[in-house]
Amino acid sequence: KMAGDSRFSDVDTDGSEKSEEMEIVVNVGGVRQVFYGDNLNQYPETRLAELVNCLSGGYDSIFSLCDDYDPGKREFYFDRDPDAFKCIIDVYYFGEIHMKKGICPICFKNEMEFWKVDLKFLDDCCKAHLSEKKEELEEIARRVQLILDDLGVDASESRWKKCQKCIWKFLEKPESSYPARVIAVLSFLFILISSVVMCVGTIPDLQVVDAEGNRMEHPTLDSIETACIGWFTMEYVLRLISSPNKLHFALSFMNIVDVLAILPFYVSLTLTHLGAKLMELSNVQQAVQALRIMRIARIFKLARHSSGLQTLTYALKRSFKELGLLLMYLAVGIFVFSALGYTMEQSHPETLFKSIPQSFWWAIITMTTVGYGDIYPKTTLGKLNAAISFLCGVIAIALPIHPIINNFVRYYNKQRVLETAAKHELELMELNSAEGKAAGSRTELEDLSREGKEGPFYSSRIKVSHSDTFIHLLSEEKHHRTRLQSCK
């Protein structure tokens, strides 16, 4: 149809003009740019370089590269993002591309793929930004896929598999249902009660004396402890049985913490009833006391129910460099000021600095601003050294703290954004699925619009609801984007 149009009659089909001297005009989203063949042919694989030689191929060749063409002006039209295009054409003049601030990295990558410009021309700083954005989208896709897997029901699964999946959702996903939230709250309360009982049980006034005259926990507290351990054991066993990947479950850090919180109770119970026959009673009691100390591991179970603790753990992992700098600053300061303190205090007859290693303790509590006062300088120079060490300690601790706090805030905000984005994607998927249903009831919506009701509003909303950050990992279908849909 287009081949017969008179406005394309002037297309040069014999290719008489030299491509190096050819001048072409590109109109991208209303922004006109003039290019010369010698610049574009530096990168012959790109789309703009193909425009130079496409005129000799006829209209099919032209319209395979652009959206429209004006033969009178020799102007090629593209419905793409002009802001991204201004960045991409830098490769023809500078040999590298910098992504402007405010342009979505994923959309910019799609624009580079459209213009057939290799990603190797993108500057390293922009590549890092692109990689970070891709990781975020992969995380969103993973979260959405997990939610879809939970919602989906496979009819081919056996009854045991379905029951297994229900138990896993019930114990691992508090947001899946109201009973699951109740179980999560109960688990949280059991952890708190168990930790409180462990602490209260050490109060001498609440302890009882056994037949041998040894102090032991009150029977009531012991019964509460047993009930808590029973809950933890049942919870762990059910989670292990329902886990889709039992090896990964067993080697997970938080599940190892769960085992460490449960195991001491059963080991101490075994030693109490059977160990006396194999070893002396005093050794058994010492082993039981050592195992009871391991009960403090159960406080880390709170991390399973607290996103704040998980964020703190991640922030500390990401802040190993800053923490290393902090420890290095303190180590250098402790060594220097303890040596100076020992040297300056030797002239005093009642010095408390007996040796440099002993002075390490004084330097630690001084630089960390604790100051117990068990070791202190008595000479004027020693006090001056203590004042300097105190000030240096404050500076050494304060300097790396800001990056650590930034890592915590950045990760916490990122998790909230990812969670919101995952919910947004699910809502868009629901709207897209509802679009097909809305097509069947379009007659009803038109009737409502004639009656002046809200039909047109909902109809238009269904038509224009598209994701600006479409996640390609969730579907194999091709989604074509225009400049108006580009993410700014």
N, C-alpha and C positions, 0 to 999 in steps of 0.2 A: 504493500500500500504506500509506504514512504518512498519506495524507489520510483514510483510514477509521479511524484510531486515535483512541480516545476521549480520549486525553490532550491532543489538539489541538483539542478542541471549544470551548475558551474564547477562541480567537483572535478578536480584534476586527477584523471584516471591513468595518465601515462607516466606520471612520476617524473616529469621533465625538470622540475626544480631540484636543485641540490638540497639534500636534507640538512646540510650544515648551515646553509644560508637561510633556511626557511624560518619564518616568523609565525608563531601560532598564538592565539589568544584563548585563554582558559577562563571561564566564568564559573566560579565555585560559590554557590549560595548567594549570588549577587555581587561577589567581589571579583573584578577582572584582573588578570595577570597576563603579562606578555612575556613569552619565552622565545629563545633562539635555539635552533637545532644543535649548534655546537655545544651549548651547555647541557642540553638534555641527553645527548648521545654519550656523555661521560658514563651514564648508567643505563645501558640499552635495555635492561630487563624491566625497568620501571614502566608504569602506565603512561606517564607523560612522554617518555622517549618513544613509546609505540605510537603515540599520536602523530609523530613526525612522519612516519612511513605508512600510516593507515589510509591516507587519501588515495593512494594508488590501488588499494584493495576494494574500493567501492563502498556502498552504503552499509553492507553487512559488516565489513571490517570497522567502519566508523562507529556504528551503534553498538558494537560489542565492547567498545571502550568507554563511551560516554552516554549521557542521558538524552542529549539533543545536540544539534549542529546547525550553525548558520553559515551556508557556503559563501554568502556575500561578504561577510565579515571574517570568514574563516575562524569562527568562534565556537569553541566546544563548551557545552554546558554540563555541569555536574551538580546534583542535589546532594552535596556533602557539607561537612562542617568547615566553614571558611577559617575559623580560628586555628583548627588543627592543621589545615592545609598550609597556612602561613609558616607554621613551624616545620612542616615536612619539606617544603621547597628549599630549606636551608642546606639540604644535602647537596644540591646542585652547585651551590656557591662556596660552602665551607667544608663539605665532606663529613659533617656530623649534624645531629639533630638534638635540640634541646626542647623539652616539653614545657610549655608555659604553665605558670601557676594557675590553678582553677580549672584545668582540663582534666576530665576523668581519665586515668591511665589506661583502663580497659578499652574505653572508646577510642583513645588515641592509638592504641595497638591495632584496633580494627581499622582505623583510618590508614595506618601504615600498610596493613595487609591489602586494603583496597587499592592504594597507589603503588603497590608492589615494591615497596621499599623495605629492604632487609632490616631486621631489628639490630643488627650489629652496628648500624650507624647511629643508634640511640646512645647518648652519653651515659656513662656509668652511673652518675647520680640519678638520672631518670630511670635507668634499668632497676635500680634498687627500689625506687618508688613503685614501679610496675610490679616487681616481684612481691612486694608487701601487699599490694592490692589483690594480686592473684591468690595469695595465701588467705586473705580475708574472704574472698569469694568461695574458695575451696572449703573453708570452715563453715560458711553459711550453707553451702550445698550439703556438707556433711550433716549439719544439724537438721536441715530440712528433710534429708533422706532418712535420718533416724526417726523423725516424727512420722514420715510417710510409712516407714516400715512398721511402726507401732500401730498406725491406723489401718494398714492393710491386713487382710485376712486371706491366707492361702488355703483354698478348699482342699488341695491335695495333701496338706499336712495331716499327720496323725493326731489323734486326740491327745497323746502325751506331749507332742510338740506344741500344740496349742496351749495346753496347761502350763508347760514350761515357760512359754512366752508370757502368759498372764502373770505367773509368779514373779518373773523377772521385772516386768513393768510395775508390779505391785510394790516390790521392794527397792527398785533402783530409780524409779521415775515418779517422784512425789507429785509432779504436776499432771500426771496422767488421769488421776481421779481423786475424789474426796477421800475414800478409804485409804488410798496410798499416802495422802498428806497426813492423815491421822497416824498411820504407822511410822512415818518419818518423825513426827512430833514425839511419839512414844519412845522411839529409839533415842532421840535427843535427850529426853527426860531421864531415861535409864542411864545414859552416859553421865549426866550431871549427878544423879543420885549415887551412882557407884563411886564417882570421884569424891563427893562429899563424905560418904561413908568411910572411904579409905583415910581421909584426913581426920574425921571425928574419932575414928577408932584408935588413934594414937594418943588421945587425951587420957592421962592416967586416971582421972576421976571416973571415966566411963569404962575402964577396963576391969576385968575380974581376975581373981587369983585361982589357979588350978590346984590340984592336989599336991603337986611338987613345989608349990610356992612361986611359980612363974606367972607373970602377967600375960593375959591374952585378951583378945577382943571380946566385947560383950556378945552373948549369944544372939540377941536381937539384931545387932549390926551384922553379925555373921550370917544370919538368915537372909537379911536384905541383900548382902553381897552374893549369896548363893542364887537368889532369884534373878539378880542382874546378870550373873554369868550364864544362867540358864537361858535368858532372853538373847544374850549375845551369841551363844552357841547355836540356838535354833535359827537365828537370823543368818549367821554365817553359813550354816549347812544348807539352808534353803537357797541362799544366793549362789552357793557353789553348785548345787544340783541344777538350778535353772539357768546357769550361765551358758551362753552360746559358745564361748571359748574358754574351757576350764583351765588350760595351761596359762593363758594370758591373765585369767582371773587370779590364779594362785600366785603368780609372780608380780602382780600389781602391788605398788608400794603401800597403798592404803589397806589392802587386804592382808598384807604381811603384818601391818600394825594391828589389825583385828586379831590375827593369830597370837601375836605377842601379848595382847591384852587378855586373851582367854587362857592360853596355855599355862601360865603360872598357877592358876587356881587348881587345875587338874594335877599338875606335877606335885604341888605342895600337898594336895589331898592324898596322892599316892605315897609320897614320902612319909606322911604322918601315920598312915595305917600299915604300910609295908616296910618302910625304911628302918624302923626300930629293930626289926629282926636281922637286918643286914649290917647296920652300923650303930655306933653309940647314939644315944638319945640327944646328946648335946649337939652332935654334928648334924642330926636331922633338923633340929630347931634352927641352927644357923642357916642351913640350906633353905628352909621354909621362909625365914626372914628375908634372905637375899631374893627369893622369888617373889615375895610380896612387894618388894620395892619395884619390881618390873610392872606392877599394876599401874604405875603412872603412865604407861604407854597408851592406856585407854583414853586419855584426855585428847590424844591426837585423832581419835575417832570423830571428834567434833568437826574435823576438816571435811568429812564426807557430807555434812549437812550445812556447811557454812561456805558460801562463795567468797566471803571476805578473807577467810583463812587460806583458801585456795589461791586467791589473788596475791596474798602476802607471800606465799610459798613461791609463786611464779616470779614475783618481783625480786625476791632474794636470789633466785636462780639467774635472772637476767642481770643482777648487780654484782656478780662475782668479781668483776674487775674493780668496781668501786670499793667493795669490801676488802679486796686484797690491798688496795692503796691505803685504806684506813688502818689495817693491821700493820702495814709496812711503816706508816708514819708513827704509829704508837710504838712499834718495836724499836725503831731508831731513837725516838725520844726517851723511851724507858732505859735503853742501854746508856745513852749519853748522860742523862740527868742522874741516874743511879750511880754511875762512876764519879761524876762531879760531887754528888752529895756525900759519897763515902770519903772522897779525898778531903773535902772541906770540913767534915765533921771529925776527922782524926785528931785534931788539936784539942778537942774538948774531952775532959777526963771522964765524963758520964755519957759519952756518945752512945746512941742506939744503933748506929750503923756499924755492925760488926764485920761485914764483908759486902762485896759488890753484889753477889747473888742474893743476899738477904735484902739489900737495898732495892732489888727489883720490885719487891712487894710495895715498898713505899712509893716508888715511881709510878706503879700501876694505879694505886688508889689516889695519887695526887693528880695524874694526868687525866684520869676519868672523873675527876671532881667528886669522888666518894669521900675520901679523907676520914678514915676510921680514928686516927689519932694515936694508934698503938706505937707507931714509929714517927718521929718528927724531928726536925733539925733544931739545934740549940745555939749554933753560932750565927753571926750576922750574915756571913757569906752563904751559909747553908740555907738561911731563910730567904735570901735573895734568889738562890738557885731554885728553891721551892716555888717562889712566886713566878719565876720565868717558866718553869715546867708546867705550872697550872695554866698559864695563858697559852702556852704552845699546845697543851692538851686540848683546850677548848677549840682552838683553831683547827687542829688536826682532825678532831671528831666532826666539826661543823662542815668542813669542806666537802667530803664525799656524801653527806646526808642528802643534799638537794637532788643529785641524780637518782639516788635510790627512791626518794619520794616521787620523783617524776615517773620512774618506771612503774611504780605502784599505781599512780593515778592514770597513766596512759593505758595500762593493761585493764584496769577496772572499767574505764570508760569504753575501751574497745570491746570488752565482753558485753557490756550493755548494748552497744551499737549492733554487734553481731546478733544478739538475741532479738532485738527489735527488727533487724533486717530479715531474719529467718521467719518471724511472724508475718512480716510484710509480704514476703515471697509466697507464703502459704495463702494469704488473703488474695493475692493476685491470681494464684492458681485456681482458687475457688471461683473468682470472678470470670476467669477465662473458661472454666468448665460450665459456669452458668450462662455464658454467652451462647452456647449451643442450645441450651434449654430456652433461652430468651428468644431465639429465632423462631421457635415453634409457637410462642405466644405473642408474636409481634402484632398480630391483629388486635389482641386485647389492649396492648399498649397504645396502639393508634386510636382505639376507641376512647381510652382514658384521656389522651391528649386532646381529642375533640371536645371532651367534657370539661377540659380545663383543670384536670387533676395532675398528679405528680408523675404520670406515665412518661412524658418526655424527659424528665430529669433522670429517671432511672435508666431509660433506654440509652441516652447519650452517655451516661456514666459507664454503662457496660461496654459501649463501643470504644471509648477512649482509654480504658484502663489497661495500660501496658507498663511493664517493668522497665525502668530506665537503667537498671543494672541486671539485665537478664543473665542468669547463671547457666552457662552452656553445659555444665556437668550434670544437670538434672534432666536433660533431654537431648536426643540426637537430631531433632528437627532443626532446619535452618531458619533463623529469624533474621530477616532483612531489616536494616535500620535506615532511617533517613536522617537528615540533619536536624529536623525538628524533634526527633526522638533522642538525639545525642544527649548524653549526661554532661551537664555543665559543672 
